[in-house]
Amino acid sequence: MVTIPATWTLGRSLRLAQTALALCRTRTFSPTEISATGTPLSHLLPYLCQQQRWFFKFPAIDSSSGGTKQIFRHTQKVNYTQRELFDIVSDVNEYRRFIPWCKQSTLFPDTVKTTYRAPSIIGGPTDPVKCQRMEAELVVGFQAFEERYTSVVTTEKPWKVTAQAKDGSIFNELKTEWTFRPVTGRTGWTEVSFDIEFEFKSALHAAVSSVVFDSVCQEMVNAFTSRYHQVYGPR
């Protein structure tokens, strides 16, 4: 397990992950290349080294073995209504404007399908609500890294938004789920829950991402919180 110093920023931690992945892609590196990254060799070695032959060439890595699923969960109560929060989270076209590392987000209008049913949320209403299923293309990246994939988005207005990636080239699973519940006894307040499940196809990618996974997820939560304030004003 690699320990990131507490004083490191998220950006610096991501640069560490980026450096490790870039070096592993080529399978070779030199001391000059490492020094140019500005990343201490001591922080890279846990990623890059196995028991032998590490100095000039990496051992073969089985990218088909898959990585361990990573899970992040966050719940908070905010002074915004269900509808307000739902409208922000379900507006996929706007993601590129405020989510870190989201370079493009495009909803395909011709994929939208609408039904009416009770929401799939414990404690939710039993009466039908407007539910939609649609597809969107997302492009996420950090500096030299970029991934383009299609996400199937399901909304249950104003209770829930779920997104499931269906064609990512580097991960087996990427699923996010937002739920919005009114806070009993506090008019206008909502309990927001955000869950994300993520699994890389490559064990190498999984090992590198585990260093910054929680920080990246928390950064996403912060981005949505800032978006609430931007659109509706701080409360």
Backbone bond lengths (Angstrom), bond angles and torsions (degrees), N, CA, C in turn:
res aa  C-N    CA-C-N  psi(-1)  N-CA   C-N-CA  omega(-1)  CA-C   N-CA-C  phi
1 M - - - 1.466 - - 1.520 109.37 -
2 V 1.322 116.46 134.22 1.451 121.26 -179.78 1.512 109.35 -95.41
3 T 1.323 116.99 132.76 1.454 121.40 179.70 1.515 109.41 -101.94
4 I 1.333 115.95 124.76 1.456 120.81 177.57 1.529 108.21 -93.45
5 P 1.331 118.53 127.67 1.460 120.14 179.43 1.519 111.47 -55.61
6 A 1.318 116.69 142.55 1.472 121.47 -177.04 1.516 112.13 -62.31
7 T 1.344 116.89 -24.10 1.463 120.16 -177.49 1.522 112.69 -80.95
8 W 1.331 117.30 -8.81 1.457 119.52 -178.69 1.519 110.72 -73.72
9 T 1.338 116.36 141.12 1.452 121.36 174.28 1.523 109.35 -80.11
10 L 1.337 116.27 165.33 1.458 120.02 177.18 1.517 110.40 -61.16
11 G 1.336 116.98 -40.12 1.452 120.07 179.90 1.515 112.52 -60.75
12 R 1.334 116.34 -39.92 1.462 119.09 179.71 1.526 110.75 -69.49
13 S 1.335 116.69 -37.63 1.458 119.76 176.91 1.514 111.20 -63.34
14 L 1.333 116.55 -39.60 1.460 120.13 178.57 1.518 110.90 -67.11
15 R 1.330 116.77 -35.42 1.459 118.58 177.42 1.522 111.19 -64.91
16 L 1.325 115.85 -34.02 1.461 119.29 174.51 1.520 110.60 -61.07
17 A 1.334 116.17 -48.03 1.459 119.77 179.40 1.515 111.19 -62.54
18 Q 1.331 115.94 -41.12 1.462 120.03 179.83 1.523 111.24 -62.23
19 T 1.330 116.33 -43.54 1.458 120.57 -179.40 1.515 111.24 -61.76
20 A 1.341 115.55 -45.38 1.457 119.49 -179.56 1.514 111.54 -61.44
21 L 1.328 116.77 -43.50 1.461 120.13 -179.44 1.519 111.60 -67.20
22 A 1.330 116.82 -39.87 1.460 119.90 -179.85 1.520 110.62 -63.35
23 L 1.313 116.76 -42.80 1.454 120.19 179.44 1.518 111.27 -66.87
24 C 1.330 116.06 -38.91 1.457 119.37 -178.88 1.517 112.21 -69.92
25 R 1.326 116.79 -28.43 1.460 118.97 178.90 1.526 110.85 -64.44
26 T 1.319 116.60 -38.88 1.457 119.49 -178.64 1.513 111.65 -83.74
27 R 1.342 117.51 -18.80 1.457 124.85 -179.40 1.532 112.76 69.73
28 T 1.350 118.51 -4.69 1.456 120.78 177.79 1.516 109.24 -133.63
29 F 1.327 116.05 156.67 1.450 120.07 175.78 1.519 108.93 -160.67
30 S 1.304 115.50 164.87 1.452 120.94 178.72 1.517 108.52 -128.49
31 P 1.336 118.38 160.53 1.461 120.48 176.38 1.517 112.57 -55.88
32 T 1.346 117.12 -33.91 1.461 120.13 179.40 1.519 110.96 -64.73
33 E 1.336 116.90 -42.88 1.460 121.08 178.98 1.518 110.80 -61.73
34 I 1.318 117.05 -41.91 1.456 120.42 -178.51 1.517 111.23 -65.65
35 S 1.339 116.82 -45.37 1.461 119.26 -178.66 1.514 111.11 -63.66
36 A 1.338 117.51 -30.58 1.463 121.18 -179.84 1.515 112.60 -68.14
37 T 1.327 117.23 -23.44 1.459 119.74 -179.65 1.515 112.80 -76.43
38 G 1.321 117.26 -20.33 1.452 120.24 -176.98 1.510 113.24 75.78
39 T 1.330 117.46 11.04 1.457 122.71 -179.90 1.522 109.68 -103.53
40 P 1.334 119.25 126.24 1.465 120.59 -179.40 1.521 111.13 -57.44
41 L 1.321 115.98 136.22 1.459 120.59 178.74 1.518 111.15 -58.63
42 S 1.326 116.85 -33.16 1.463 120.10 -178.13 1.516 112.27 -62.76
43 H 1.343 116.47 -26.43 1.466 119.71 178.62 1.519 112.27 -84.65
44 L 1.334 116.53 -22.40 1.458 119.71 -179.25 1.525 112.69 -86.46
45 L 1.307 116.69 -32.36 1.455 119.50 -172.44 1.516 114.49 -56.93
46 P 1.353 120.26 -40.79 1.469 118.11 179.52 1.516 112.61 -57.83
47 Y 1.353 117.46 -28.80 1.457 120.15 177.76 1.523 111.44 -79.20
48 L 1.312 114.37 -42.42 1.448 119.92 -162.64 1.520 115.24 -93.89
49 C 1.327 117.21 -18.95 1.458 119.91 -171.33 1.512 112.21 -103.78
50 Q 1.293 114.62 139.99 1.438 120.90 163.38 1.524 106.59 -116.04
51 Q 1.291 119.48 -160.83 1.451 120.46 -166.81 1.520 114.29 -69.81
52 Q 1.322 118.25 -23.42 1.459 117.90 -175.87 1.522 110.00 -155.24
53 R 1.338 116.32 168.24 1.469 125.09 176.05 1.514 112.14 55.96
54 W 1.336 118.02 35.39 1.462 118.19 -176.37 1.509 113.26 -90.84
55 F 1.342 118.68 -18.97 1.453 118.26 -167.02 1.519 113.75 -71.30
56 F 1.333 117.55 -38.47 1.458 119.58 -178.47 1.519 113.27 -114.68
57 K 1.303 117.52 -17.28 1.464 118.66 -179.33 1.518 109.10 -151.88
58 F 1.317 115.95 144.00 1.453 120.51 178.80 1.513 111.06 -84.47
59 P 1.318 117.87 147.91 1.459 120.01 171.31 1.519 109.54 -64.65
60 A 1.316 116.85 157.92 1.465 120.86 177.04 1.519 109.79 -62.31
61 I 1.325 115.71 139.54 1.465 121.52 -179.26 1.514 109.27 -117.64
62 D 1.296 116.90 128.59 1.460 121.85 -178.65 1.515 108.84 -81.56
63 S 1.335 116.61 98.46 1.465 120.81 -176.94 1.517 112.32 -77.46
64 S 1.327 117.58 -7.54 1.464 119.76 -178.27 1.524 112.45 -90.48
65 S 1.337 116.36 -5.35 1.458 119.09 -174.70 1.516 113.04 -74.51
66 G 1.335 117.16 -18.38 1.450 120.45 176.60 1.513 112.27 81.62
67 G 1.320 115.01 161.81 1.454 120.48 -179.21 1.511 110.83 -113.65
68 T 1.316 115.66 170.71 1.454 121.20 178.69 1.518 110.05 -78.14
69 K 1.316 116.54 137.88 1.455 120.37 178.60 1.521 110.02 -64.95
70 Q 1.318 115.76 135.07 1.458 121.97 178.15 1.518 108.42 -110.73
71 I 1.318 116.10 137.44 1.471 122.22 -175.54 1.518 109.87 -128.81
72 F 1.315 115.08 134.78 1.463 121.41 177.07 1.524 107.97 -130.45
73 R 1.328 115.98 133.40 1.468 120.92 178.52 1.518 109.49 -132.52
74 H 1.315 114.72 137.60 1.471 119.55 -179.46 1.524 108.53 -144.38
75 T 1.325 116.24 133.89 1.466 121.88 177.73 1.520 109.36 -133.50
76 Q 1.323 116.91 135.99 1.455 121.03 176.44 1.531 109.90 -152.00
77 K 1.314 115.63 158.31 1.466 121.80 176.44 1.525 108.50 -106.10
78 V 1.322 115.05 130.07 1.462 120.04 -176.39 1.524 110.22 -130.54
79 N 1.322 115.10 155.69 1.456 121.37 -177.26 1.531 111.04 -89.23
80 Y 1.328 114.03 56.55 1.460 121.78 174.06 1.515 107.92 -137.95
81 T 1.336 116.82 154.01 1.454 120.64 -176.54 1.526 111.19 -79.85
82 Q 1.317 115.47 163.06 1.466 120.88 174.43 1.524 111.05 -51.96
83 R 1.312 115.52 -50.09 1.461 120.37 -175.32 1.518 111.61 -61.37
84 E 1.330 116.57 -41.51 1.460 119.83 -179.41 1.534 111.13 -62.50
85 L 1.314 116.02 -46.07 1.457 120.30 -178.73 1.521 111.28 -68.04
86 F 1.322 115.34 -42.70 1.466 120.26 179.07 1.529 110.41 -58.44
87 D 1.321 116.67 -43.91 1.466 120.16 -177.48 1.530 111.59 -62.55
88 I 1.332 117.53 -35.79 1.468 120.55 178.49 1.522 110.46 -69.00
89 V 1.325 116.86 -50.00 1.464 121.13 -173.61 1.526 111.85 -69.79
90 S 1.323 117.65 -34.73 1.468 120.63 -176.53 1.526 113.18 -80.79
91 D 1.328 117.76 -10.07 1.465 121.00 -178.10 1.532 109.79 -87.21
92 V 1.319 115.98 76.81 1.470 122.17 -173.66 1.522 111.88 -61.40
93 N 1.314 117.99 -33.66 1.463 120.59 -179.11 1.524 112.74 -57.79
94 E 1.327 116.90 -26.76 1.463 120.82 -176.74 1.523 113.41 -89.02
95 Y 1.315 118.46 -5.56 1.465 120.56 -175.55 1.522 112.53 -55.89
96 R 1.314 116.81 -39.90 1.467 120.40 -176.22 1.525 112.26 -63.09
97 R 1.320 117.04 -16.96 1.459 120.72 -177.54 1.527 113.59 -84.00
98 F 1.341 117.39 -19.11 1.464 116.46 -174.84 1.522 115.25 -142.58
99 I 1.332 119.42 -12.12 1.459 119.66 179.75 1.531 109.39 -88.20
100 P 1.326 118.21 126.96 1.463 120.07 179.39 1.519 111.76 -57.69
101 W 1.298 115.64 137.93 1.468 124.41 175.27 1.528 113.90 69.43
102 C 1.337 117.69 5.70 1.465 119.82 173.04 1.526 107.65 -90.95
103 K 1.318 116.27 108.12 1.454 121.07 -175.55 1.526 112.51 -88.24
104 Q 1.326 116.34 -26.10 1.462 119.65 -177.93 1.520 109.13 -153.84
105 S 1.331 116.41 141.61 1.465 121.53 176.22 1.522 107.73 -148.04
106 T 1.333 115.29 114.86 1.461 120.43 -174.33 1.524 110.19 -131.94
107 L 1.311 116.46 118.97 1.462 121.76 175.75 1.525 109.29 -84.42
108 F 1.335 116.47 137.00 1.464 121.19 177.01 1.534 108.58 -94.94
109 P 1.335 118.03 102.59 1.472 120.91 -174.43 1.525 113.67 -58.49
110 D 1.333 117.90 -32.10 1.462 119.73 -176.24 1.530 112.45 -73.98
111 T 1.343 117.54 -4.50 1.467 120.13 178.43 1.522 112.76 -97.16
112 V 1.324 117.34 -3.43 1.465 120.97 -175.54 1.528 110.68 -71.92
113 K 1.319 115.91 126.06 1.465 121.64 176.09 1.529 108.26 -126.52
114 T 1.326 116.13 131.55 1.463 121.16 -174.05 1.525 111.13 -114.75
115 T 1.326 115.34 133.37 1.465 121.90 173.48 1.526 108.32 -135.65
116 Y 1.331 115.83 173.00 1.473 120.99 176.64 1.518 108.25 -130.07
117 R 1.326 115.29 122.54 1.470 121.57 179.41 1.519 109.03 -159.73
118 A 1.316 115.27 169.39 1.463 119.98 176.78 1.528 108.91 -68.19
119 P 1.326 118.16 141.37 1.471 119.97 -178.60 1.524 112.00 -68.21
120 S 1.327 115.73 148.51 1.465 121.62 -179.24 1.521 109.72 -88.75
121 I 1.308 115.64 64.39 1.455 121.21 -178.71 1.522 108.55 -140.02
122 I 1.313 117.03 131.93 1.459 121.39 -178.28 1.528 109.84 -64.37
123 G 1.303 115.34 127.57 1.457 119.87 -179.55 1.508 114.10 85.14
124 G 1.338 116.64 3.14 1.452 120.13 179.03 1.518 111.54 -79.58
125 P 1.324 117.64 177.82 1.456 121.04 -179.33 1.523 111.90 -68.62
126 T 1.303 116.06 155.55 1.464 120.65 176.73 1.526 111.34 -93.66
127 D 1.323 116.62 -14.78 1.457 120.01 177.56 1.527 110.18 -76.31
128 P 1.323 117.22 151.26 1.470 120.04 -179.41 1.530 112.21 -63.52
129 V 1.323 115.73 144.70 1.455 122.07 173.17 1.523 108.00 -126.23
130 K 1.319 116.11 165.98 1.464 120.34 -179.42 1.526 109.95 -73.77
131 C 1.329 116.40 120.90 1.463 122.08 179.43 1.525 109.05 -119.88
132 Q 1.327 115.94 136.64 1.454 120.10 179.90 1.524 110.60 -131.33
133 R 1.310 114.62 145.72 1.463 122.24 174.23 1.515 107.69 -122.94
134 M 1.321 117.15 131.00 1.461 121.10 -176.20 1.526 109.25 -150.54
135 E 1.332 115.94 167.74 1.453 120.48 177.12 1.526 109.87 -120.23
136 A 1.322 114.65 147.18 1.459 120.70 179.26 1.522 109.13 -141.05
137 E 1.310 116.07 149.53 1.465 120.71 175.18 1.521 108.75 -101.40
138 L 1.327 115.63 129.42 1.457 121.47 178.80 1.527 109.24 -120.75
139 V 1.307 115.30 142.86 1.461 122.15 173.50 1.518 107.04 -124.20
140 V 1.316 116.22 119.48 1.458 121.20 178.65 1.521 108.02 -120.07
141 G 1.329 115.87 147.31 1.446 118.37 -178.88 1.507 112.26 -168.77
142 F 1.321 114.29 160.51 1.460 122.08 175.28 1.512 107.28 -139.37
143 Q 1.345 115.50 111.38 1.455 122.27 -177.35 1.530 109.61 53.51
144 A 1.325 118.80 -112.89 1.469 120.68 -172.84 1.519 113.35 -80.27
145 F 1.337 118.03 -10.52 1.457 120.84 -175.49 1.521 110.45 -97.01
146 E 1.326 115.47 136.85 1.459 120.01 -179.86 1.521 110.01 -149.28
147 E 1.317 116.96 138.06 1.457 122.60 178.41 1.520 108.72 -134.04
148 R 1.318 116.06 129.99 1.464 122.79 178.85 1.528 107.78 -114.60
149 Y 1.323 116.69 131.02 1.458 119.20 -178.83 1.524 110.35 -153.67
150 T 1.325 115.20 163.53 1.457 122.05 176.77 1.519 109.19 -100.44
151 S 1.309 115.41 134.65 1.459 121.23 179.93 1.530 109.37 -116.94
152 V 1.325 115.44 132.01 1.469 120.82 174.73 1.527 107.62 -91.78
153 V 1.318 115.46 116.00 1.463 121.55 -175.36 1.524 109.38 -106.25
154 T 1.332 116.06 129.00 1.463 121.98 177.67 1.526 108.63 -120.87
155 T 1.317 116.34 127.18 1.468 120.95 -179.56 1.520 110.50 -118.95
156 E 1.325 115.45 142.72 1.465 122.85 176.02 1.523 106.57 -129.55
157 K 1.296 115.24 89.04 1.465 122.62 -168.97 1.525 112.57 -68.78
158 P 1.347 116.98 130.26 1.470 130.07 -5.99 1.531 111.79 -104.65
159 W 1.338 117.48 36.09 1.446 121.87 -169.10 1.517 115.63 -96.63
160 K 1.325 116.75 -31.99 1.472 117.06 -166.85 1.526 111.38 -157.00
161 V 1.348 115.48 144.59 1.466 122.33 172.53 1.532 107.47 -135.38
162 T 1.331 115.80 123.43 1.463 121.32 179.73 1.521 109.16 -122.74
163 A 1.328 116.32 139.32 1.467 121.04 176.52 1.520 109.11 -131.15
164 Q 1.337 115.89 131.49 1.461 121.86 -177.80 1.529 108.59 -129.86
165 A 1.339 116.29 118.09 1.463 119.90 177.34 1.526 109.66 -69.83
166 K 1.332 116.49 141.00 1.469 117.94 -176.22 1.523 113.78 -120.62
167 D 1.328 118.44 -9.69 1.464 117.74 -176.23 1.525 112.71 -146.45
168 G 1.319 117.67 33.41 1.449 119.88 178.39 1.520 111.19 -68.02
169 S 1.311 117.05 140.01 1.463 120.45 -177.65 1.520 112.64 -85.27
170 I 1.352 118.14 -18.60 1.462 119.17 -175.60 1.523 113.44 -115.94
171 F 1.342 118.04 -1.36 1.455 117.76 179.62 1.523 111.80 -133.21
172 N 1.326 115.24 150.08 1.458 121.57 175.78 1.515 111.35 -80.45
173 E 1.327 116.08 -34.41 1.453 120.01 -176.09 1.517 110.14 -149.55
174 L 1.325 115.76 139.00 1.455 122.66 171.52 1.519 106.90 -147.89
175 K 1.313 115.91 107.04 1.457 120.92 -176.95 1.522 110.01 -133.54
176 T 1.326 115.66 131.08 1.458 120.61 174.71 1.526 109.06 -121.99
177 E 1.318 115.21 148.14 1.464 120.15 -179.94 1.523 109.66 -143.54
178 W 1.317 114.88 125.48 1.458 122.09 175.69 1.531 108.30 -112.57
179 T 1.311 117.19 135.27 1.466 121.25 173.14 1.517 108.88 -128.45
180 F 1.337 115.30 148.35 1.455 121.97 -175.40 1.528 108.65 -131.43
181 R 1.325 116.86 117.73 1.456 121.78 -178.98 1.531 109.83 -124.24
182 P 1.323 117.87 133.18 1.468 119.27 175.36 1.529 110.45 -62.29
183 V 1.324 115.60 142.31 1.457 120.64 178.31 1.523 108.56 -86.93
184 T 1.308 115.77 120.94 1.469 120.63 -178.65 1.520 111.05 -60.70
185 G 1.332 115.68 129.38 1.459 121.00 176.24 1.516 114.79 81.87
186 R 1.327 118.00 1.51 1.473 121.04 179.59 1.526 108.60 -130.96
187 T 1.322 115.74 92.56 1.456 121.63 -176.56 1.523 111.10 -59.29
188 G 1.322 115.63 130.69 1.457 121.14 177.65 1.514 114.67 85.78
189 W 1.335 117.31 -6.53 1.460 120.94 179.16 1.529 110.45 -93.82
190 T 1.347 115.35 149.35 1.463 121.29 -178.33 1.527 109.55 -136.55
191 E 1.333 114.91 139.73 1.460 119.97 171.33 1.524 108.00 -91.17
192 V 1.313 116.26 118.78 1.466 122.28 -177.86 1.522 109.16 -104.81
193 S 1.322 116.52 128.58 1.465 121.17 175.43 1.520 108.56 -118.77
194 F 1.322 115.20 132.90 1.460 121.52 179.29 1.515 108.59 -125.56
195 D 1.339 116.68 120.20 1.466 122.67 178.14 1.523 108.81 -120.83
196 I 1.319 115.95 139.46 1.452 120.06 174.34 1.523 108.83 -136.77
197 E 1.328 115.77 134.88 1.460 122.81 175.63 1.521 107.70 -122.26
198 F 1.335 114.44 130.57 1.455 118.89 -172.15 1.524 109.81 -142.39
199 E 1.319 116.30 135.03 1.461 120.21 176.80 1.521 110.20 -143.61
200 F 1.330 116.58 119.73 1.459 121.18 175.37 1.523 110.56 -74.47
201 K 1.330 116.56 153.00 1.457 120.99 172.29 1.520 110.60 -71.83
202 S 1.303 116.38 -33.55 1.459 121.74 -176.73 1.520 111.31 -96.07
203 A 1.326 116.17 132.08 1.463 120.33 175.38 1.517 110.69 -63.86
204 L 1.317 117.85 -31.92 1.459 121.47 177.96 1.515 111.09 -63.59
205 H 1.353 116.83 -50.36 1.453 120.15 178.04 1.521 111.18 -58.72
206 A 1.335 116.44 -39.33 1.462 120.33 -179.91 1.522 111.17 -62.64
207 A 1.328 116.54 -42.26 1.459 120.03 -179.65 1.519 111.72 -63.83
208 V 1.332 116.01 -41.94 1.459 119.93 179.88 1.525 111.03 -68.28
209 S 1.330 117.08 -44.88 1.464 120.30 -175.96 1.520 112.47 -68.20
210 S 1.333 117.30 -25.48 1.458 119.40 -177.31 1.523 112.08 -61.07
211 V 1.332 116.52 -23.32 1.457 120.65 -179.43 1.526 111.22 -67.23
212 V 1.330 116.90 -37.64 1.468 119.92 -171.81 1.525 112.55 -117.50
213 F 1.328 118.66 4.67 1.466 120.82 -173.22 1.524 112.00 -57.25
214 D 1.336 117.60 -52.27 1.463 119.94 -178.33 1.522 111.98 -62.54
215 S 1.322 116.73 -38.18 1.465 120.43 179.96 1.518 111.60 -66.02
216 V 1.327 116.06 -40.56 1.464 120.19 178.72 1.528 110.40 -65.22
217 C 1.330 116.85 -43.79 1.469 120.54 179.14 1.527 110.90 -62.80
218 Q 1.324 116.59 -42.96 1.463 119.63 178.98 1.524 111.09 -64.47
219 E 1.331 115.57 -35.53 1.459 119.73 176.69 1.532 110.60 -63.57
220 M 1.326 117.59 -36.21 1.460 121.01 176.44 1.523 110.63 -64.82
221 V 1.339 116.71 -44.75 1.465 120.53 177.64 1.523 110.15 -58.74
222 N 1.316 116.41 -44.01 1.464 120.46 179.80 1.525 111.34 -63.38
223 A 1.336 115.92 -36.10 1.460 119.55 179.76 1.521 111.26 -65.24
224 F 1.328 117.09 -41.78 1.464 119.89 177.60 1.519 110.92 -67.09
225 T 1.336 117.75 -39.94 1.460 120.77 178.12 1.529 110.57 -60.71
226 S 1.321 116.30 -43.09 1.466 120.20 177.44 1.525 111.00 -63.90
227 R 1.331 115.82 -34.83 1.471 119.62 178.88 1.529 110.66 -66.61
228 Y 1.333 117.55 -39.28 1.461 119.71 176.15 1.523 109.46 -56.92
229 H 1.326 115.51 -47.06 1.468 120.23 -177.69 1.522 110.99 -64.20
230 Q 1.342 115.97 -38.97 1.461 120.21 -177.82 1.523 111.47 -66.24
231 V 1.328 116.08 -43.72 1.468 120.43 -174.76 1.526 112.15 -79.15
232 Y 1.325 117.07 -43.77 1.452 121.09 -172.67 1.524 114.18 -107.59
233 G 1.324 116.91 -9.27 1.449 121.42 -177.16 1.522 111.09 89.01
234 P 1.331 118.15 149.18 1.472 121.09 179.70 1.517 110.57 -67.08
235 R 1.354 116.15 145.95 1.461 120.63 -179.88 1.510 109.91 -134.99
